[in-house]
Amino acid sequence: MFTRHVSRQLAAYIDGALSPQEAARVERHTARCAECRAEREQVKFGMEALDCLAVVEPPDAVWTSIERGAYAPAKRVHTSVNAARMSACATAAILALIGVAYWTIAHRAPAGEWIETDSKSSTIILVGQIGSVEIEPNTRLRVVTDRPDEHRLALARGEIRARISAPPKLFFVDTASGTAVDLGCEYTLKTDEDGAGLLRVTKGWVSFQWKGLESLVPAGASCRTRPQVGPGIPYFDDAPERLQQALESGALDTILAEARVRDTLTLWHLLSRVEIADRARVYDRIASLTPVPAGVSREQALKLDPETLGRWKEELAWTW
Amino acid sequence: MLRIGTAACILATIGLAQDFKFTIGNAVASQDFQMKTATFVFRTEGCAEPSKSRIGATAEGMVKGERRSVDLKVMTSASKPGVYAVYQMWPSEGDWVVSLKGTCAGVNAGAIVPIGPNGFVRESTKYFARAATGAEIDASLKALAKGAKK
């Protein structure tokens, strides 16, 4: 019995782009065809992996091959095999052109170069092989280092959106009042020339540091930074408004009263930033929201023992 | 004597996995940067040997009135034993929940994790001391459709 394989529909099927009838046909077929099932798994993983890929620069050979293709003498084709080849070549050329168009926009900037956008322009720069940075209008930044072991930008003013796919601590952005250290993430960072700014993380973690002060900001959370003060206390974007306002005014009673389990992110950071007299109140509030894990003692936590706080943070992160 | 020994072994085995259960969290909870794009991560608790546990997941959905089910591959953390990641391998349209099931030393655990427009819905996640039943999954899908989304 002959069977129509469904290889060509697999990507659309995984994307949910098929009609219910087509999707049902793919499901029926893959249920009895081991070959297509295996291919479906490969396509799934491929699509998933795409999400993690960094943008890379095209090799010079891309230009050469396009130019060669554009000026090559046309050949007559007669057979269906040749037609298929031509079709494949055309597709490849179109893809290459799209790639080049993208890479023309997303370029590499050498260390030391200043990049400035006006109110109507924006651009994208590549961060080695590990990601890209979109530079919004009215932004001024400098590429400080561009080495495999350290990619560092200095954001003088404006807004950037970073997408990094790499092990932690390879990508840094300096501002006047803090350095954003990538821990595997996507985020936006905006600042004015004095250093008043906002970090908002959409994936992964960012460590926001300044003169020994560190704020850990996970996906879904934000952190303000102020001139001469550095990174503030991070908070989830869906935190109660009263809590967010209280963070601005420093109203500890309100912060403690409004905090939800998830806001232990905020409380954990507060623990080491409030006056000693208030530290126990913060500890007790966290303990009332979620059980204190084994290995975390009140005494050590109030002493701000780094190991204890680290262990507690790892456990609290399951509620963030 | 042999019976007592066997019974003691069985009890000890059950004891090791007495409170076997799942905990769900954001991708960052894994502390594993390779999992940062996961829809959510989860860990097993009460399982002395996570490497010997059996973990599975399916996405269960309702798309345009049609019930759909997608087998999911669960990624295991290389650095944190007992920590796993679930990635979106189901269509973006429709209502979906992820059904987790696991077995450790003969003890079962399950969970139904609703997926909302902003990711998984922690507040509506249901935990079981067994795999969730089809009826429980259907009920969660109905609740999701009624607006239990984040």
Boltz contact constraints between the chains, C-beta under 6 A:
constraints:
  - contact:
      token1: [A, 16]
      token2: [B, 91]
      max_distance: 6.0
  - contact:
      token1: [A, 16]
      token2: [B, 92]
      max_distance: 6.0
  - contact:
      token1: [A, 16]
      token2: [B, 93]
      max_distance: 6.0
  - contact:
      token1: [A, 20]
      token2: [B, 66]
      max_distance: 6.0
  - contact:
      token1: [A, 44]
      token2: [B, 89]
      max_distance: 6.0
  - contact:
      token1: [A, 48]
      token2: [B, 87]
      max_distance: 6.0
  - contact:
      token1: [A, 51]
      token2: [B, 37]
      max_distance: 6.0
  - contact:
      token1: [A, 52]
      token2: [B, 37]
      max_distance: 6.0
  - contact:
      token1: [A, 168]
      token2: [B, 33]
      max_distance: 6.0
  - contact:
      token1: [A, 184]
      token2: [B, 33]
      max_distance: 6.0
  - contact:
      token1: [A, 184]
      token2: [B, 36]
      max_distance: 6.0
  - contact:
      token1: [A, 203]
      token2: [B, 36]
      max_distance: 6.0
  - contact:
      token1: [A, 204]
      token2: [B, 36]
      max_distance: 6.0
  - contact:
      token1: [A, 205]
      token2: [B, 28]
      max_distance: 6.0
  - contact:
      token1: [A, 218]
      token2: [B, 28]
      max_distance: 6.0
  - contact:
      token1: [A, 219]
      token2: [B, 28]
      max_distance: 6.0
  - contact:
      token1: [A, 317]
      token2: [B, 28]
      max_distance: 6.0
  - contact:
      token1: [A, 317]
      token2: [B, 29]
      max_distance: 6.0
  - contact:
      token1: [A, 318]
      token2: [B, 23]
      max_distance: 6.0
  - contact:
      token1: [A, 318]
      token2: [B, 25]
      max_distance: 6.0
  - contact:
      token1: [A, 318]
      token2: [B, 29]
      max_distance: 6.0
  - contact:
      token1: [A, 320]
      token2: [B, 26]
      max_distance: 6.0
